[in-house]
Amino acid sequence: MAKNKRGLGRGLDALFDEEFVKSDGENNKNTNFISIDLLERNPDQPRKEFNEKALNDLALSIKERGIIQPIVVRKKSKKEKTWKIIAGERRWRAAQKAGLKDVPVTIQDINEEQVALIALIENIQREDLTPLEEAQGFKNLIENYSITQERLAVKVGKSRAYIANFLRLLTLPNNVKSLLQSGKLTVGQARPIIGHKDASVLANQILLHNLNSRQVENLVRDYKNKKVVNKNKKDPNIRDLENQLENILGIKTAINDKNGSGTISFVYKNLDQLENLINKIRK
């Protein structure tokens, strides 16, 4: 039975003219065997990190059973006798560990935009990407191939809001993105602090108290309210000086102090109060 492709419609099958592998697991007639040394990784591959243990396990499997699903490639150029990997870099890496000299491939004649899109979809389907890798993949497609968020959403079978929310992850501070990349922070935990000037502080609080997404939303709201309260809370010494001046001058007085410098303002209700204030200052 075919694996569920997480709502991506026909996924990769919709981007190729033929299937990679027959349902009985045998290589189809379009499969070729190419020297493993002639294959090159796709520099636009959104997946940047490969689990070493998983690669070793796959290498052992390949030694025993071979590569069941061919690697999908395209020729780099008419002059060069090398092929760029479109889908299957993990199999290619594991095959190298397994010591294979030749690997099964299907050759596709597609453009660079399709290469980038297929690489992204394959990884999304396999749930191999971290949230940041997925977000960066979306960003690269939009910037390099002038694809709109709406069109990209259709291509990958996601909503436009999904695309937009993932792109916003890239605006987080670097230290918060590192937490997200390592899996210490989830997308649900990170989303409420996107765009917050104290995102790093909030991220530390999230980890310290192991907050879920709803608790993070409450944290952000409470943090904002606390900032407002602290901003409006005046130093008792300053408040005491204001009271002394008000008793001497007879009018409302406000002192705004910032690290030893600031302003003093007076509020008068009529010209008589103003004249009285001026006279007292002159004395």
LOZA-749478 format. One record per residue (C-alpha): residue in one letter; x, y, z; residue number from 1. Coordinates in steps of 0.5 Angstrom, whole numbers. Each point is the difference from the previous one (the first is absolute). Example, Ala and Ser with C-alpha at 12.3 -4.5 7.8 and 13.67 -1.06 7.14 Angstrom:
REM residues 2
["a", [25, -9, 16], 1],
["s", [2, 7, -2], 2],
END
This chain:
REM residues 283
["m", [0, 0, 0], 1],
["a", [3, 7, -2], 2],
["k", [2, 4, 6], 3],
["n", [-4, 6, 2], 4],
["k", [3, 6, -3], 5],
["r", [-3, 5, 5], 6],
["g", [-5, 4, -4], 7],
["l", [5, 1, -6], 8],
["g", [-5, -2, -5], 9],
["r", [4, -5, -5], 10],
["g", [6, 3, 2], 11],
["l", [7, -2, -4], 12],
["d", [-5, -4, -4], 13],
["a", [-3, 6, -3], 14],
["l", [7, 3, -2], 15],
["f", [3, -6, -4], 16],
["d", [-3, -3, -6], 17],
["e", [1, -7, 3], 18],
["e", [0, -4, 7], 19],
["f", [7, -1, 3], 20],
["v", [-1, -7, 2], 21],
["k", [-5, -6, -2], 22],
["s", [-5, -2, 5], 23],
["d", [3, -7, 1], 24],
["g", [7, 4, 2], 25],
["e", [4, -2, -7], 26],
["n", [3, 6, -3], 27],
["n", [-4, 2, -6], 28],
["k", [3, 0, -8], 29],
["n", [2, 8, 1], 30],
["t", [5, -2, 5], 31],
["n", [8, 1, -1], 32],
["f", [6, -2, 4], 33],
["i", [5, 5, 0], 34],
["s", [7, 1, 4], 35],
["i", [-1, 3, 7], 36],
["d", [6, 4, -1], 37],
["l", [-4, 4, -6], 38],
["l", [-6, 2, 4], 39],
["e", [0, 7, 4], 40],
["r", [-4, 2, 6], 41],
["n", [-5, 6, -2], 42],
["p", [3, 6, 3], 43],
["d", [-7, 3, 1], 44],
["q", [-2, -6, 4], 45],
["p", [-4, 2, 6], 46],
["r", [2, -5, 5], 47],
["k", [7, 2, 3], 48],
["e", [1, -5, 5], 49],
["f", [0, -8, 0], 50],
["n", [-1, -5, 6], 51],
["e", [7, -4, 0], 52],
["k", [-3, -6, 3], 53],
["a", [-6, 0, -5], 54],
["l", [5, 0, -6], 55],
["n", [4, -5, 3], 56],
["d", [-7, -4, 1], 57],
["l", [-2, 1, -7], 58],
["a", [7, -2, -3], 59],
["l", [-1, -7, 4], 60],
["s", [-6, -1, -3], 61],
["i", [2, 2, -7], 62],
["k", [6, -5, 1], 63],
["e", [-5, -5, 1], 64],
["r", [-6, 2, -5], 65],
["g", [3, 5, -5], 66],
["i", [-3, 7, -1], 67],
["i", [-8, -2, -1], 68],
["q", [-2, 7, -2], 69],
["p", [5, 3, -6], 70],
["i", [3, 7, 1], 71],
["v", [-3, 5, -4], 72],
["v", [5, 5, -4], 73],
["r", [0, 5, -6], 74],
["k", [7, 1, -4], 75],
["k", [3, 6, 2], 76],
["s", [2, 2, -7], 77],
["k", [0, -3, -7], 78],
["k", [8, 1, 0], 79],
["e", [1, -3, 7], 80],
["k", [-1, -8, 2], 81],
["t", [-2, 2, 7], 82],
["w", [-7, -1, 3], 83],
["k", [-3, 5, 5], 84],
["i", [-5, -4, 5], 85],
["i", [-7, 2, 0], 86],
["a", [-3, -4, 6], 87],
["g", [4, -6, 3], 88],
["e", [6, 4, 3], 89],
["r", [0, -4, 7], 90],
["r", [0, -7, -4], 91],
["w", [6, 3, -4], 92],
["r", [4, 1, 6], 93],
["a", [-2, -7, 3], 94],
["a", [2, -3, -6], 95],
["q", [7, 3, 0], 96],
["k", [0, -3, 8], 97],
["a", [-2, -6, -3], 98],
["g", [6, 0, -5], 99],
["l", [-5, -1, -6], 100],
["k", [4, 2, -7], 101],
["d", [-7, 1, -4], 102],
["v", [-7, 2, 2], 103],
["p", [-7, 0, -3], 104],
["v", [-2, 6, -3], 105],
["t", [-6, 3, -4], 106],
["i", [2, 6, -4], 107],
["q", [-5, 6, -1], 108],
["d", [1, 6, -4], 109],
["i", [-3, 6, 4], 110],
["n", [2, 7, 1], 111],
["e", [3, 3, 7], 112],
["e", [-6, 2, 3], 113],
["q", [-3, -7, -1], 114],
["v", [6, -3, 3], 115],
["a", [0, 5, 6], 116],
["l", [-8, -1, 1], 117],
["i", [1, -8, 0], 118],
["a", [6, 0, 5], 119],
["l", [-5, 4, 4], 120],
["i", [-6, -4, 0], 121],
["e", [4, -7, 0], 122],
["n", [3, 2, 7], 123],
["i", [-7, 3, 2], 124],
["q", [-4, -6, -1], 125],
["r", [6, -4, 3], 126],
["e", [-1, 4, 6], 127],
["d", [8, 1, 0], 128],
["l", [1, 7, 0], 129],
["t", [0, 5, 7], 130],
["p", [-5, 6, 0], 131],
["l", [6, 4, -2], 132],
["e", [2, -4, -6], 133],
["e", [-7, 0, -2], 134],
["a", [-1, 7, 0], 135],
["q", [7, 2, -3], 136],
["g", [-2, -5, -6], 137],
["f", [-6, 4, -1], 138],
["k", [4, 7, 1], 139],
["n", [5, -3, -6], 140],
["l", [-6, -2, -5], 141],
["i", [-4, 7, 1], 142],
["e", [7, 4, -1], 143],
["n", [3, -4, -5], 144],
["y", [-5, -2, -4], 145],
["s", [-5, 6, 1], 146],
["i", [-6, -5, 3], 147],
["t", [-5, 4, 4], 148],
["q", [-2, -3, 6], 149],
["e", [-7, -2, -3], 150],
["r", [3, -4, -5], 151],
["l", [5, -3, 4], 152],
["a", [-6, -2, 5], 153],
["v", [-3, -4, -6], 154],
["k", [6, -3, -2], 155],
["v", [2, -3, 7], 156],
["g", [-7, -1, 2], 157],
["k", [0, 4, 6], 158],
["s", [-4, 7, 1], 159],
["r", [3, 7, -1], 160],
["a", [-1, 1, 8], 161],
["y", [5, -6, 1], 162],
["i", [5, 2, -5], 163],
["a", [-1, 7, 3], 164],
["n", [1, -2, 7], 165],
["f", [6, -4, -2], 166],
["l", [4, 5, -3], 167],
["r", [-1, 5, 6], 168],
["l", [4, -5, 4], 169],
["l", [6, 2, -4], 170],
["t", [-1, 7, 4], 171],
["l", [2, -3, 6], 172],
["p", [6, 2, 4], 173],
["n", [6, -5, -2], 174],
["n", [0, -3, 7], 175],
["v", [-7, -1, 0], 176],
["k", [0, -3, -7], 177],
["s", [6, -5, 3], 178],
["l", [-5, -3, 5], 179],
["l", [-5, -1, -5], 180],
["q", [5, -3, -5], 181],
["s", [2, -5, 6], 182],
["g", [-7, -2, 1], 183],
["k", [1, 3, 7], 184],
["l", [-6, 5, -2], 185],
["t", [-6, -2, -4], 186],
["v", [-3, 4, -5], 187],
["g", [-6, 1, 5], 188],
["q", [4, 3, 5], 189],
["a", [4, 5, -5], 190],
["r", [-6, 3, -3], 191],
["p", [-3, 4, 5], 192],
["i", [7, 3, 1], 193],
["i", [1, 2, -7], 194],
["g", [2, 7, -1], 195],
["h", [0, 2, 8], 196],
["k", [6, 4, 1], 197],
["d", [2, -5, 6], 198],
["a", [-1, -6, -3], 199],
["s", [6, -3, 2], 200],
["v", [-2, 1, 8], 201],
["l", [-6, -3, -2], 202],
["a", [3, -6, -3], 203],
["n", [4, -1, 6], 204],
["q", [-6, 0, 5], 205],
["i", [-4, -5, -5], 206],
["l", [6, -5, 1], 207],
["l", [1, 2, 7], 208],
["h", [-8, -2, 2], 209],
["n", [-1, -4, -6], 210],
["l", [-6, 4, -2], 211],
["n", [-5, -3, -5], 212],
["s", [-3, 5, -6], 213],
["r", [-6, 2, 4], 214],
["q", [5, 2, 6], 215],
["v", [5, 4, -5], 216],
["e", [-6, 4, -2], 217],
["n", [-2, 2, 7], 218],
["l", [8, 1, 2], 219],
["v", [0, 5, -6], 220],
["r", [-6, 3, 2], 221],
["d", [2, 1, 7], 222],
["y", [7, 2, -2], 223],
["k", [-3, 6, -4], 224],
["n", [-5, 2, 6], 225],
["k", [6, -1, 5], 226],
["k", [4, 5, -4], 227],
["v", [-5, 5, -1], 228],
["v", [-1, 0, 8], 229],
["n", [8, 1, 1], 230],
["k", [0, 5, -5], 231],
["n", [-6, 4, 4], 232],
["k", [3, -2, 7], 233],
["k", [4, 6, 2], 234],
["d", [6, 0, 5], 235],
["p", [-2, 2, 7], 236],
["n", [5, 5, 1], 237],
["i", [-2, 3, -6], 238],
["r", [-7, 0, 2], 239],
["d", [2, 3, 7], 240],
["l", [4, 6, -4], 241],
["e", [-6, 1, -4], 242],
["n", [-5, 1, 6], 243],
["q", [5, 5, 3], 244],
["l", [0, 4, -6], 245],
["e", [-7, 0, 0], 246],
["n", [-1, 2, 7], 247],
["i", [5, 6, -1], 248],
["l", [-3, 2, -7], 249],
["g", [-7, -1, 1], 250],
["i", [-1, -4, -7], 251],
["k", [1, -7, -3], 252],
["t", [7, -2, -1], 253],
["a", [3, -6, -4], 254],
["i", [7, -2, 0], 255],
["n", [2, -4, -6], 256],
["d", [7, -3, 2], 257],
["k", [4, -5, -4], 258],
["n", [7, -2, 3], 259],
["g", [1, 7, 4], 260],
["s", [-2, 5, -6], 261],
["g", [-7, 1, -2], 262],
["t", [-6, 6, 0], 263],
["i", [-4, 3, 5], 264],
["s", [-7, 2, -2], 265],
["f", [-6, 5, 3], 266],
["v", [-7, 0, -1], 267],
["y", [-4, 6, 1], 268],
["k", [-7, 1, -1], 269],
["n", [0, 8, -1], 270],
["l", [4, 6, -1], 271],
["d", [0, 2, 7], 272],
["q", [3, -7, 2], 273],
["l", [6, 1, -5], 274],
["e", [1, 7, 2], 275],
["n", [1, -3, 7], 276],
["l", [5, -5, -2], 277],
["i", [4, 5, -4], 278],
["n", [1, 4, 6], 279],
["k", [2, -6, 4], 280],
["i", [5, -2, -4], 281],
["r", [3, 7, -1], 282],
["k", [0, 1, 7], 283],
END
